Amino acid sequence: MSGRKPVTDPSAIDPRRGARLAAVQALYQIALTSADSAIVITEFMRHRLGKAIEEGGVPDSDPQLFADLVRGAAATSDELDDMIAAVLDPEWSVERLELLLLAVLRAGAYEISARPDLPVRVAISEYVAISAAFLGDRETGLVNGILDRIARSLRPDDFGGDTRGQRETAG
């Protein structure tokens, strides 16, 4: 998969971003293998969180945020997929999205919808940065656009009345 750039500088990862990064990886594993989220969370807590990148780990990560993101996104994946589908170009479907891209979008959509304490612009920025580490420019732009539209739909007050990027959907 060309265009992917691995995250190799542990000093560039703060614990919350590390938790988000690990959550995306865990959601990808769940999507790929249909594994139970509780098992994947336990596996990550034991073997990946707090481990060196060279060992396949995420050195600095907030375990509570990680578990919340994985548990919440996995439990509400159908609802999150509906949110994503509502803002996708009509020629695309959620089923056509690459699994890693879908994992990023599910984590971002979950955090935007379930964590009102986090400013939406911060959430979008975090998932754009994570997608840039693994996906190409086109996919990273797609993450930015989709999460922006979801955020404007769910939390319009966070944008001060600015509805640019929000799109009418047929229904």
Salt bridges, closest charged atoms under 4 A:
ASP62 OD2 - ARG16 NH1 3.79
ASP68 OD2 - ARG115 NH1 3.01
ASP81 OD2 - ARG106 NH2 2.67
GLU98 OE2 - ARG4 NH2 2.27
GLU111 OE2 - ARG20 NH2 2.87
ASP117 OD2 - ARG115 NH2 3.60
GLU126 OE2 - ARG17 NH2 2.94
GLU126 OE1 - ARG20 NH1 3.41
ASP148 OD2 - ARG152 NE 2.74
ASP158 OD2 - ARG155 NH2 2.73
ASP162 OD2 - ARG152 NH1 3.84
ASP162 OD2 - ARG164 NH2 2.56
